[in-house]
Amino acid sequence: MAEKTNGLSRDFIIHPGETLREMLEDRKMTQRELAIRTDVKEPHISGIVNCQKPISVSFAKKLEYALGVDASFWINLQANYEKELADFDEINQISNEEFEILQKLKHITDYAKDIHLLSPDAQGSMLVIEWRKRLNVSSLVRIPEVSQAGAYRLALADNVDPYVLLTWLRICDLITKNQQVNQEINIDKLKSKLHSIRKLTFEDMDTINLRLKEYFADCGIKFAIVKHFTGAPVQGVINKNHDGTLNLIMTLRRKFADVFWFTLFHEIGHILNGDIEDQLIDYEDTKNKLEDRANEFAANILIDPKQYGLFTEAGDFSWSCIQQFCSKENIPTYILIGRLQRDKYLEYHQYVHKKIKYELDKIERTID
């Protein structure tokens, strides 16, 4: 019975010696005659014909003279045979550890299939191989080492799973890879778009996603909203590209619209403040001076700081006062509620029914 793994049978991998044997039979040429014509020993011919020896480049040249078949034909046959053997061995040599890692990636795998990044029918060994190709690693076991040694400097916090996080970041790269942005990052143009971006707080999620892509592309930024996963507690990611553009990735980790907009302007703050050297991964609850400065920018762009100060000093956080303030400042009520909750003027359960949640159901369903 043929050895077989995931539909690949060892018997279907054809050694180039079988082709040579058939060609000799068709020409009624003996192995001895071919040995004379190619100036090699007859056992060498026998070893190739019996699939025990490879066809070397030098012998392929001799076959070109002896049989009138271009050397590249034999060289390609041998290369394809060796490649198929390597593929077969690869499938059969996947470790249990890699299959265990595949289980860690189950939810993110479903997402990758959903957006057509992975073949929908890939399972088991073939799924491991597809992830190796997408993640550019020869073994999924190497992910934590690659993440620390390469382009990704991942956090070591307890709630970070390096396998999930690196995979998620790679998905982000692939989602933005083919977006067409025709100019380098333009900070002045980004500043000029802030008012238009802020006005989107009144729109639905589909409109927001579409307009943000347009606005950011005009500033030299590739933008995407990507699903979040346990093990990758990321609010946003900003990458510099070799062509002078930026990638800006957002999640809907907390779902509430006020969190999304605060985080988005927080990331914009990082860009305007010049905080991006190569890559910035914004994890939840990270605290430092750069984060404080980006937080201040986000807070002040969403709500005029002077007017907000006067409102909080008055101390009346009734629904009618919230509505009146938001109408005057032309901001959605959920923005003010979220700010009051973050600043501890309100408990998080207060007015929670007045807040808006965003869903990812129709966003980034396919890779561009």
N, C-alpha and C positions, 0 to 999 in steps of 0.2 A: 504493500500500500504506500502511495506517495506521501512523503513528509509534507505537511501543510499547516500554515499558520495564517489566520485572518484572510483566507482566500488565496494566498500565494503558495503555490506548490513548488517544491524543489525540483520536481521532474520537468517543470516548464521552463527552467533556466537552461538554455542551450549553450553548451560549450562550442566554441568556434571549430574545434576538431571535427564535430559532427558534420558541419557544412563542408569542411575540406574532404571528409570521407565520401560524402555524396557527390561532390564535384569530381573526385577521382573515379568513382564508379561510373558516372555519366560519360566520362572521357575514356573509360576502359584503360586507365593508367594505373600501374601498380605503385605501391609505396616505394619499391626499389627504384623504379624509373624516376619518381619524383625526387628521391634522395640524390640521384645522379644529377638531375637537372638543377637542383638547388645547392649542390655541393655540401651536403650534410650527411651524417651517418643515418642509415636506415632505421636504427632504434629511435632516433630523434623524431622521425616521421611517425613511427608507430606510437610513440608517447603522446603526440598531439592528436592523432586520429582516434586514439583510445581515451581521449579527454583527461590525460594525466599530466600534460605539459601545456603551457600557454604558447600562443603565437607572439613572439617578440617582434619589435619593430624591424630589426635587421632581417628576420626570417620573412616578415611580410614583404619586404623589398624583394627578396629572392623569389617569393611566390608570384610577385608581379611579373617577373621575367619568365618563370616557368609555366604559368597558367594564363598569362595575359589579363589578369584581374588586378586592378589598381591596389597598391599597398594600403591605401586609406580604408578600403573595404575590410581588410583583415584586421587592421588596427582598431577600427570602430567596433567590429564584432567582438574583439577581445575586451575592449573597454566596456561595452554594454554588458558583457557576461560578468565581468568583475563588479560592475555597479549593481547588477541584479543580485549577485551573491551577497554583496555588502548590505543591500536592502533586506534580503532574507535573514541574514545574521542579525541585523539591527532589530528586527521585529522579534526575533527569538531570544534576544539577550537583554530585553528590558527587565530591570530589577523590580522586585516587590516594592522597594522604596519609592520608585517612580509611580507605581500604581497607587500607592498611599497618598502621594502628593497630588495625584489626579483627583482623588476624593476631596482634598482640601479645596480644589479649584472647581468643584461641581457647579456652584451657582454662577460663577463668573464664566464657566464654560457654556452654560445654557444661554447666557447673555451674548457671548461671542458668536454662538451659532445663530441666535436670533437676529443679529445685525450682519450675518453672512461673513463673518471673519473666519469662522471654521466651517468645515463641511457638516451639514446637519446630520448626516448618517455616521460620522466618525465615532468610533467606540474603541475601548480597550487600547491595544498596542498602536493602532493607527491614530487614535486621538493623542496619545503621548507624542508620537512623531510630529503630528501637526503642531502641537504646542511647542515642541523643540524648534521647529522652523520659525514659528511666529516670534518666539522669545530669543531666537539666535543663540541657543545653548545646545550642546551635544547630549546633555542629560539634565532633566529637571532638578536633580539633586544639587546641581551647582548654583541654583538661583540665589541663595543667600550670599554666596561668595561674589558672584557677578554683581549683585546689587550694591555691594560695598566697594568693590574695586573699580567699577566702571562709571558710566555716566550718572547712575542713580546713587545718591547718598541717602539711604533710607533710615528712618528713625528706628531707635531700638526700644521704644516704649512697649509696655506689656501688651497693649491692645493692637499692636501692629504685627501682622503675619507677613513675613518677607515674601512668601510665595504668592500670596494674594496681591500684595502691594505692587510688586514688580510686574506681575501680570496685568494688573489694572493700569499701571502707568504705560505699559507697552500698548495696550488697547487704545489709550488716549493718543499716543503717537500715531497709530495707524489710522484712527478716525480723522485726525487733522492733516495727515500726510498729503492727501490729494486735493485739499481745498485750495482754490485758486486765489491767491493774494498777490497783487501785481506791484507792490511797493514795499520798501522797508518801513519799519516802525516810525511813525511820525507823531512825536509827542505833542506838538502844537495842535495838530488836527484832532488828536484824542481829547485835548482840553476843550476844543471847540464843540465836541460831541456830548459833553457831560450833561448839558441841559436836555438834549434830545433823549439821551439814555434814561435820565431821571423821569421823563414824561411817560416812559414805558411801564412805570409802576402801576398805571391804571389799566393796562392791557391784559389780555389772556395769555397763557403760557405759549401757545403756538405762535402768536404774533410777536411776543417777546423774543423767542428764539430766532425767528426769521429776521427781525429788525436788528437784533444785536449782531448777528452774523454780518449783515450789511454794513452796519456802522463800524464794527471793528475791522472788517476787511478793508474799508476805506482808510483806516489808520495803520495798516500793515500788520494786523493781528488776526490769526486764525482762531476761531472761537467754537467751542462745543460744550454741550451739557451732557455729561456721561453718568451713567448709573453708578451708585456707590455700593460697596460691599463690606461686610464685617471683616475686619482684618486690615482694611485700608481706610483709616479714619481721616480722610482728606476733605478739606473744604474747597480748595482750589489749587491749581498747578499752573505755573508760568514757565515756559521754556524759550530760550533763544534758539533760533534756527540759523543755519549757515548762510541763508540768503538775506539775513538782516530782518526777517519777520519774527514775530513772537507767536507762540501758542498760548492761549488762555483757556484752561479747562475748568468748568464748574460742575459741582454736584448739587443734588437736591437732598442732601443728607438729612436735614431736619424737616424738610417739606414745607415749613412755614415760609410764606412769601417775604416777610420782613427779614428773616435770616438770609434768604437768597440775595436780597438786594443789598443788605449790609455787607455780606461777604463779597459780592461782585464789586462794589465800590471800594472795599478793602483791597482787593486784588488790583484794581485800577490805581489805587493809592500807591501800592508797591511799584507799579510801573512808572508813575509820574515822579515818585521819590527817588528813582534810580536804584532800586534795591535788587534788580535782577542782574546777577553776574553771568550765570549760565542757566541755572534752573532753581526755581523756588517752589517747594512743596509746602503748602500751608496746612498743617495738621490742626485738628481741634485743640483748643486750650494751650497752644504755644504762647509763651509770654516772653517778650524781650522788647527793646526799644523800637526796633523796626516794626514790630506788630502793633505796639502802642501808637506809633505815628500813623500807620495805615488805618487803625481803628478810628483815630481822631478825624482823619480825612473822610472816611465813610460816614461817620456820624454827622459831620458838618455839611456834607454835600446833600444828604437826605433831608435834614432839617436845619434851618437857619439857627446857628448857635445862640444868637442874641435873643431871638423870639422864644426859643425853647427854654432858655434861662428864665425869662419873664414868666412863662407859662408854669414852670415847675415851682417858681417862687410863690406864685399865687396859691398853689397847693390844692386846687379844685380839679379832681380827676374824674368828675362825673362824665357820663356818656355825652351829655349835651355840650359840655365844655370841650371835650375831645373833638366832637364833630365841628364845633364852631372854629376851633384852632386850625383844624385840617382844611376846612373850607377856605379860611383866610390865607393859609400858606400854600394852598393848592397841592396837598399831598394826601394819599390814601390814609384812612384811619388806621389801617393795620400797621403802617410804618411808625406812627406815633405810639401805638400800643406796644409794639415790640421794643421801641426805645425806652419807654417808661418801665417795661419789665426788666430790661437789661440793667437799667440804672437803679432798679429796686424801689421805684416809686409805686409800682404795682407788683402784686404777686403773679406768678406765671399762670395761675388758674383764672385770674380776673380778665374778663373780656375775651377769653380764649375763643369763644364762639363767634366773635367778630373778626377773627383773623382768617386769612386766606391760606389755603394749602395748594401747592403746585404738585402735579403728577408728571411722570416721565413717559407715560404710555406711548405718546406719538413722537417723542423726540429721539433723534439719532437711531432710527430703526435700521438704517442701512449705512454701510461705509460709503462715503462719497467716491 
